[in-house]
Amino acid sequence: MPADYSRTKQPIYAVTADYSKNTGAVEYIAHLILTNNRVVAIGKAIQGSGSGAINHPDQKFWRESAKTLTVVLGKATPAATVRDIVRVEIDCTLLPCEGTGGCTTSVSALMKAVGYDGLSVRVFSHRNESAPRPGYLPSRYYDFTVGARNEVLQAARVDTGGWSWAA
Ligand SMILES: [Zn+2]
């Protein structure tokens, strides 16, 4: 299991703090994390319905909202190259769904299609994914690599650590 992770608040907290609410829409956004504290949104946040994995915000974001890696690198200040990439960070209300055609495997393929092949991704689920337990953070995260085989993506999805915002 990955170690618990304390996450620097800015600038992502400002746009995702309400993702932990237990009511309302299921929301999703991804940012490109670059060296020297540069963070660029990959697209506008998406809200999704629950009707079928293809309509989940995870897949809608990468199909409809995400800019290509080349475009996102061009938005960094100062300008960035692929050598400056630390990882992609995804903020979602709930961890991606599993199973055939589920977001766990489909998102990797959609990311590959818009130029993110081979990049490291850290997925942060904001809502509590489990009942309260002493010493266990209920908001979970996991890491995967874009383009990994489906069984590797599925194994990563269930190997989670806990996370919280840094004070
Ligand atoms: Zn899904």
Boltz pocket constraint, residues with backbone or C-beta under 6 A from the ligand:
constraints:
  - pocket:
      binder: B
      contacts: [[A, 53], [A, 56], [A, 58], [A, 96], [A, 97], [A, 102], [A, 103], [A, 104]]
      max_distance: 6.0
